[in-house]
């Protein structure tokens, strides 16, 4: 018995040692920098109270195999084991990643020593002084000693931003080269920015123009942002105050954008040239001013940098769109004085948009902005050239205007002399005729002059109205096209349709650019939810109702998890009534719809259906079984008869049965004789074509409708969906 117990004990000990075995990363002399992420292990300390050496018994797992999302508010421990292949003892810099606070414990054969590092740790407490993040100094014995070094490190953040577990080990030479390159690049950048700032401030004093002050402040805040975010300010001035450094770059970023908005408004003279975009820039300035004030007050107190990042990310897209739009319109209108300025904004907007995409899809506390920094430098140079170009154009225009005035004066003098001479001769020869006809001629001249002024005024008025109408038509068309893109985006994509409906076809023909009909499709817990909705009206009103309907369906089905079709439709009716304040406004907007929930099995398909003035038709081409589930005679929204309730109808249909649902747009369509297509004709056409493949069914139905319409304008939005269970 004792032997068995000892055997089991040894086995358990061996299993535990094997489970906690640490993968050793070997450091080769052939590499100046080596990534260690493949051997990095992490452990989430949910209690936030675990300390060294108790953490050694924690169940670490490989970082690359971690399935849960890294929680920025939690405490994480990391573990690494490295061993040198160098022939002599070697000093390295181990870059652990990005965190506010980091405690590192380095285990050697005979001792353990501790290091502090991180973004909020003063440089006096760090052995590696370069950078803002979490590097530590690491000594590895020569390969002949065969001594692996184990590093345990504890990450903690207080700024609510995600950790960066991008562990890399550098030789001291490689580390110094990395930061020498950074210092060289930042030195060139800041020297350029400082030169431009001083130059622009000098011009603002000499010329007394606000544009130069705005540009100088903009470039100053950009330079300050990079001095702080790249760690230069921390290393040179704020060694004991790292938190102040972390507060500088967000504020510098906000105030640089505020300066750019003011500069764009002033330089492009948007108040006169781009009135709509002038208002857009004003609204944007107000928003950023609020953000800037909030950042100044709240960030030192709560230090929620991630909230700031998310806010700037949300504001980034409209900022890029507005700046880009004003610049493109400047080029389109050929405003000569601002061409180069517009191009400088365009190149920065494109680079800023790419940076926002990188942050949105790869968000961390250490996103690279090298390309964006190059864009800022290019913009600063282009600003300076743009100011010089504007001064040259203004001077050229002044000289041209002065030359035109001189030529006009000379011509007027010459013409006046000719007229005086002619008039003198006439006075000498026909003085008595001039005296008698002078009053008549003056009256006629006055009448002609007045008539000419009226004609010119009317012509100017007509031209102005034409320009206004064309501009408004363009804006309306652009808005409707944008609305169409938004509406198309909420409809299920083709991949989703193919996956959930399998064999199917859809006839979706809006009467106008945007539609009051839409369809909604989702799969929840193995059941497929399909709705076809016909909103009140068509065009823009119908499209607005469709957006409301889509959002409310998401809320009821995907958020509230309502699974009964009748309850879903009833709740949708109630939500519309509340959302549109119909008791107060007495408006009667709403929608009709079909909603079915189905699940496929091997031999049949279970279907639950409920309709609001819409019906479901089905037909099995193998058994010739056909039928209709009629919807309840009650619409959604507005004042309805509460005595009528929505009812769920359930049935099992054989596999291969075709299901048809849709709006009443096709049956209400009239022809040249003002006769309706009718629901009976829709059903008859569907049943006659049911034996054909789905693509031919769709073609048959569309061809029948076109032949019936005979060129008549479409009356309403049309939506029909057919699929095979």
Buried (B, 14 or more C-beta within 10 A) or exposed (E): EEEEEEEEEEEEEEEEEEEBEEEEBEBEEEEEBBBBBEBBBBBBBEEEEBEBEEBBEBEBBEBEEBEEEBEBEBBBBBBBBBBBBBEEEBEBBBBBBBBBBBBBBBBBEEEEEEBBBBBBBBBEEBBBEBBBBBBBBBEBBBBEEEBBBBBBBBBBBBBBBBBBBBBBBBBEEBBEBBBEEBBEBBEEBBEBBEEBBEBBBEBBEEEEBEBBBBBBBBBBBBBBBBBBBBBBBBBEEBBEBBBBBBBBBBBBBBBBBBBBBBBBBBBBBBEEBBEEBBEBBBEBBEBBBEBBEBBBEEBEEEBBBBBBBBBBEEBBBEBBBBBBBBBBBBEEEEBEBBBBBBBBBBBBBEBBBBBBEBBEEEBBBBBEBEEBBBBBBBBBEBBBEBBEBBBEBEEEEEEEEEEEEEEEEEEEEEEEEEEEEEEEEEEEEEEEEEEEEEEEEEEEEEEEEEEEEEEEEEEEEEEEEEEEEEEEEEEEEEEBEEBBEEBEEBBBEEEEBEEBBEBBBBBBBBBBBBBBBBBBBBEEEEBBBBBBBBBBBBBBBBBBBBBBBBEBBBBBBEEEEBBBBBBBBBBBBBBBBEEBEBEEEEEEBBBBBBBBBBBBEEEBBBBBBBBBBBBBBBBBBEEEEBEEBEBBEBBBBBEBEEEEEBEBBEBEBBBBBBBBBBBBBBBBBBBEEEEBBBBEBBBEBBBEBBEEEBEEBBBBBBEBBEEBBEEEEBBBBBBBBBBBB
